[in-house]
Amino acid sequence: MKRFFFLLCLLIWCIPSFCQFNFQKRLKNGKPQHIVVYGTSLSSGGNGKAWMEAVKARLEEKYGDNLVSYTLAGKGGMWSVWGVRNFEDSVIAKKPDAVFMEFGMNDAFEEYGTSVALAKLNLAYMIDRIRLHNDSCDIFLQVMNMPIGKSASFRPHLDDYYAMYRETAQEKKVTLIDHYPNWQIILDKGEDIFRQYVPDGLHPNRKGGEEIIAPKIVEVLNLNIK
């Protein structure tokens, strides 16, 4: 019984710091932190900026201005083979304190011929390389939206690649940010509603970034708790 109450008290004591990651602890201590976002067109350019700006704003609201910077280091149309080839210059050279990573959408692109097994090897390499460079760097693997229409037909086995991301997050003990269930809720309301957030059937627009992607990241980072 005493052991039970001890564990209960420990759990209650830990709740306020639940999901406080290393880079957040450093932010709390006033240390500037740099985030690298690495992946496909879903997290680069204007698409990535749409949700990353919202996340940055929430971090600054909690920890103070001028402490958070980020680089969108990915590239449209790229996949994990490109990710590995460009990892040193695109990620490691930026000296990240946290990395958000996703390549599942384009690894699943049939024309690239990247098997799930190869995609997993590439992902594991990038995780291990970050840890070798800085073992206190927080790593977040992202499972993004589903495509519809023609874009979906080019990725008939996307679910297998997304499942691999979920498995790898567990195996490598890194944090998974799984956006898929929230996108499924939108899609279940009908294609017309889904296209308000993903007009071309593949790329979330600013509305999708700000209203679907960013809130999930904010939730995982425990930024909703006042």
C-alpha positions in Angstrom: 0.0 0.0 0.0 2.8 2.4 0.9 4.5 1.6 -2.4 1.2 2.4 -4.2 0.9 5.8 -2.6 4.6 6.6 -3.3 4.1 5.8 -7.0 0.9 7.9 -7.0 2.6 10.8 -5.4 5.5 10.5 -7.8 3.1 10.5 -10.8 1.3 13.6 -9.5 4.7 15.3 -9.0 5.8 14.5 -12.5 2.6 15.8 -14.3 3.7 19.5 -14.5 6.9 18.5 -16.3 5.4 15.8 -18.4 6.6 16.1 -22.0 9.0 18.8 -21.2 11.8 18.1 -23.7 15.4 19.0 -23.4 15.2 22.0 -25.6 12.3 23.3 -23.6 14.2 22.9 -20.4 17.0 25.0 -21.9 14.5 27.6 -23.1 13.1 27.8 -19.6 16.6 28.7 -18.4 16.8 31.4 -21.0 19.1 29.6 -23.5 18.4 30.3 -27.2 17.4 27.1 -29.1 17.6 26.3 -32.8 15.1 23.9 -34.4 15.7 22.2 -37.7 12.7 21.0 -39.7 13.7 18.3 -42.2 11.6 16.6 -44.8 9.5 16.9 -47.9 7.4 19.8 -49.3 5.0 19.2 -46.4 7.5 20.8 -44.0 9.6 23.1 -46.3 9.0 26.4 -47.9 5.6 28.1 -47.4 4.0 24.8 -46.3 6.4 24.3 -43.4 6.4 28.0 -42.5 2.6 27.9 -42.1 2.8 25.6 -39.1 6.3 26.3 -37.8 5.6 30.0 -37.4 2.5 29.1 -35.2 4.6 26.7 -33.1 7.4 29.3 -32.7 4.9 31.9 -31.6 3.5 29.6 -28.9 7.1 28.7 -27.7 7.9 32.4 -27.5 4.7 33.1 -25.7 5.7 30.5 -23.1 9.4 31.1 -22.8 10.1 34.6 -24.1 10.9 36.4 -27.3 14.1 35.9 -29.3 14.9 32.5 -27.9 13.6 30.3 -30.7 15.0 30.1 -34.2 14.4 27.5 -36.9 15.6 26.3 -40.3 13.4 24.7 -42.9 16.1 22.4 -44.2 14.0 20.0 -46.3 13.1 20.3 -50.0 10.0 19.6 -52.1 9.9 16.3 -54.0 12.7 14.8 -51.9 12.7 11.5 -49.9 14.9 9.8 -47.3 17.7 8.8 -49.8 18.2 12.6 -50.5 17.8 13.2 -46.8 20.7 11.0 -45.9 22.9 12.3 -48.7 22.4 15.9 -47.5 22.2 15.3 -43.8 25.5 16.8 -42.8 25.0 20.2 -44.5 21.3 20.4 -44.1 21.0 19.3 -40.4 24.2 18.6 -38.5 25.9 21.8 -39.7 23.0 23.8 -38.3 23.8 22.5 -34.8 20.1 21.8 -33.9 18.8 21.6 -30.4 15.6 19.8 -31.8 14.8 18.2 -35.1 11.4 17.6 -36.6 11.6 15.0 -39.4 9.3 13.5 -42.0 10.0 11.7 -45.3 7.2 9.1 -45.3 5.1 10.8 -47.9 7.7 10.7 -50.6 9.4 7.5 -49.5 6.0 6.0 -50.4 6.1 7.5 -53.9 6.3 4.4 -56.1 8.4 6.0 -58.8 11.3 6.4 -56.4 11.5 2.7 -55.7 12.3 3.1 -52.0 11.2 0.0 -50.0 9.9 0.3 -46.5 13.0 -1.5 -45.3 15.4 1.0 -47.0 13.3 4.0 -45.7 13.6 2.6 -42.2 17.4 2.2 -42.6 17.7 5.8 -43.8 15.5 7.0 -40.9 17.5 5.1 -38.3 20.7 6.5 -39.7 19.5 10.0 -39.4 18.4 9.5 -35.8 21.7 7.9 -34.9 23.6 10.6 -36.6 21.8 13.3 -34.6 22.5 11.4 -31.4 26.2 11.0 -32.2 26.4 14.8 -32.8 24.4 15.8 -29.8 22.7 13.2 -27.6 20.6 15.9 -25.9 19.0 17.0 -29.2 15.3 16.2 -29.2 14.1 14.2 -32.2 10.5 14.3 -33.4 9.2 12.0 -36.1 6.1 13.2 -37.9 3.4 11.2 -39.6 1.7 13.6 -41.9 -1.6 13.7 -43.8 -3.0 11.3 -46.3 -3.1 12.3 -49.9 -6.3 11.9 -52.0 -7.0 11.6 -55.7 -4.1 11.3 -58.1 -1.5 11.9 -55.4 -2.8 8.9 -53.5 -2.6 6.7 -56.5 1.1 7.4 -56.7 1.5 6.2 -53.1 -0.5 3.0 -52.8 1.4 1.7 -49.8 1.7 4.9 -47.8 0.1 3.3 -44.7 3.1 0.9 -44.6 5.6 3.7 -44.5 3.6 5.6 -41.8 3.4 2.4 -39.8 7.2 2.1 -40.0 7.5 5.6 -38.6 5.4 4.7 -35.6 7.4 1.5 -35.1 10.8 3.3 -35.4 9.7 6.0 -32.9 9.1 3.2 -30.4 12.3 1.3 -31.2 14.5 4.3 -31.2 12.7 5.9 -28.2 12.1 9.2 -30.0 8.9 11.2 -29.9 6.2 10.6 -32.5 3.9 13.4 -33.7 1.1 11.5 -35.5 -1.1 14.0 -37.4 -2.9 11.2 -39.3 -5.9 10.7 -37.0 -6.7 14.4 -37.0 -6.5 14.5 -40.8 -8.8 11.4 -40.9 -11.4 13.3 -38.9 -11.3 16.1 -41.5 -11.5 13.6 -44.5 -14.4 11.8 -42.9 -16.4 15.0 -43.2 -16.1 14.7 -46.9 -13.6 15.5 -49.7 -14.9 19.1 -50.1 -14.1 19.8 -46.5 -10.7 18.1 -46.7 -9.8 20.2 -49.8 -10.4 23.4 -47.8 -7.3 22.4 -45.9 -5.5 20.4 -48.6 -6.5 22.0 -51.9 -4.4 19.9 -54.3 -5.0 16.7 -52.4 -1.5 16.5 -51.1 -0.1 19.7 -49.6 -1.9 21.3 -46.5 -2.3 25.0 -47.1 -1.9 27.7 -44.5 -5.3 26.9 -42.9 -4.2 23.2 -42.6 -0.9 24.2 -41.2 -2.2 26.5 -38.6 -5.4 24.7 -37.6 -4.4 21.0 -37.9 -0.6 20.5 -37.9 0.5 23.3 -35.4 -2.1 22.4 -32.7 -0.9 18.8 -32.6 2.7 19.8 -32.2 1.7 22.3 -29.5 -0.2 19.5 -27.7 2.8 17.1 -27.9 5.1 19.9 -26.6 2.7 20.4 -23.7 2.3 24.1 -24.5 -1.5 24.2 -23.9 -1.0 23.8 -20.2 -0.9 27.2 -18.5 
